[in-house]
Amino acid sequence: DDENLLGDIVISVETARRQAEARGFTMDEEIEILLVHGLLHLLGYDHSEPDQAEEMFARQAELLA
């Protein structure tokens, strides 16, 4: 039943590891951030414009708190 399918979230472990090291996060923390970020994109959030970015990153911070 495709009407219930939002899409896929693909996380590159290599990229997550590199980003975690650069940002001072553990792998688990970085993967959690990437998962929430990807889910928000699937739900229609975007960050290409400043006002959209503010809304998306505020929601992301709320979900990660």
C-alpha positions as CSV (number, residue, x, y, z in Angstrom):
1,D,0.0,0.0,0.0
2,D,2.1,2.9,-1.3
3,E,-0.3,5.6,0.0
4,N,1.2,5.1,3.5
5,L,4.8,5.3,2.2
6,L,6.6,8.6,2.9
7,G,9.9,7.7,1.4
8,D,13.3,6.3,2.5
9,I,16.0,7.6,4.8
10,V,19.5,6.5,3.9
11,I,22.3,7.3,6.3
12,S,25.9,6.8,5.2
13,V,27.8,5.3,8.1
14,E,31.1,6.7,6.7
15,T,29.6,10.2,6.4
16,A,28.0,10.0,9.8
17,R,31.3,9.0,11.4
18,R,33.2,11.8,9.7
19,Q,30.5,14.4,10.7
20,A,30.4,13.0,14.3
21,E,34.1,13.5,14.7
22,A,34.0,17.0,13.2
23,R,31.1,18.1,15.3
24,G,32.1,16.4,18.5
25,F,29.2,13.9,18.7
26,T,29.1,10.2,19.2
27,M,28.1,8.0,16.3
28,D,24.8,7.3,18.0
29,E,24.1,11.0,18.5
30,E,25.0,11.8,14.8
31,I,22.8,9.0,13.5
32,E,19.9,10.2,15.7
33,I,20.3,13.8,14.3
34,L,20.5,12.5,10.7
35,L,17.4,10.3,11.2
36,V,15.3,13.1,12.7
37,H,16.6,15.5,10.0
38,G,15.7,13.0,7.2
39,L,12.2,12.4,8.8
40,L,11.5,16.1,8.8
41,H,12.3,16.3,5.1
42,L,9.9,13.4,4.5
43,L,7.3,15.3,6.4
44,G,7.8,18.4,4.1
45,Y,10.2,20.5,6.1
46,D,13.0,22.2,4.2
47,H,15.9,24.6,5.0
48,S,16.6,26.2,1.6
49,E,15.2,29.6,2.8
50,P,16.1,31.3,6.1
51,D,12.6,31.2,7.5
52,Q,12.2,27.5,6.5
53,A,15.5,26.7,8.1
54,E,14.6,28.4,11.4
55,E,11.3,26.4,11.5
56,M,12.9,23.1,10.6
57,F,15.9,23.3,12.9
58,A,13.7,24.5,15.8
59,R,11.5,21.4,15.3
60,Q,14.6,19.2,15.0
61,A,16.0,20.6,18.3
62,E,12.6,20.0,19.9
63,L,12.5,16.4,18.8
64,L,16.1,15.7,19.8
65,A,15.6,17.3,23.3
